């Protein structure tokens, strides 16, 4: 979930898992569901590395570190 088209372009090359299905939510901070409303593991997409890890998410990805 992201309003910015560059996230989809960056993630297309990384999202395909050979031989398996992985179900998780990739979202930007502005579209992050309220805590407890989504049971999927959540990975937040960030523009830069945070000083402190985001709370309420399983992990995060920083735009400049993605390669496809």
C-alpha positions in Angstrom: 0.0 0.0 0.0 1.6 3.2 -1.2 0.5 6.3 -3.0 4.0 6.7 -4.5 4.5 4.7 -7.7 8.2 4.3 -7.1 7.6 1.8 -4.3 5.8 -0.6 -6.6 8.6 -0.3 -9.2 11.3 -1.0 -6.5 9.4 -3.9 -5.0 8.4 -5.7 -8.2 11.8 -7.2 -8.6 12.1 -8.2 -4.9 8.6 -9.5 -4.2 8.6 -12.8 -6.2 9.6 -15.6 -3.9 10.7 -18.6 -5.9 8.6 -21.7 -5.1 6.5 -20.2 -2.3 3.9 -17.8 -1.2 4.6 -15.1 1.4 1.7 -13.1 2.7 2.6 -9.8 4.4 1.6 -6.2 4.3 4.0 -3.7 2.8 2.9 -0.1 3.5 4.1 3.4 3.9 3.8 5.1 7.3 0.8 7.2 6.2 -1.2 4.1 5.3 -0.1 1.9 8.2 -3.2 0.3 9.8 -4.0 1.0 13.4 -2.4 -1.4 15.8 -4.5 -4.6 16.1 -6.6 -4.1 13.0 -4.4 -6.2 10.6 -3.2 -9.7 11.5 -0.6 -9.9 8.7 3.1 -9.3 9.4 3.6 -5.7 8.5 6.7 -4.2 6.8 6.8 -0.4 6.7 8.4 1.3 3.7 10.6 4.3 4.8 12.5 7.0 2.9 15.4 6.9 5.3 16.7 4.7 8.2 14.9 5.6 11.4 16.8 6.5 14.6 14.5 4.2 16.5 12.7 1.2 14.9 9.0 1.8 14.2 6.7 0.3 16.7 3.8 -2.1 15.8 5.5 -3.5 12.7 7.4 -6.7 12.0 10.2 -4.9 10.1 11.0 -2.0 7.8 12.6 -1.4 4.4 14.5 1.7 3.5 14.2 2.9 -0.1 17.9 3.4 -0.8 18.8 -0.1 0.3 16.4 -1.9 -2.1 17.7 -3.5 -5.2 15.6 -5.4 -7.8 
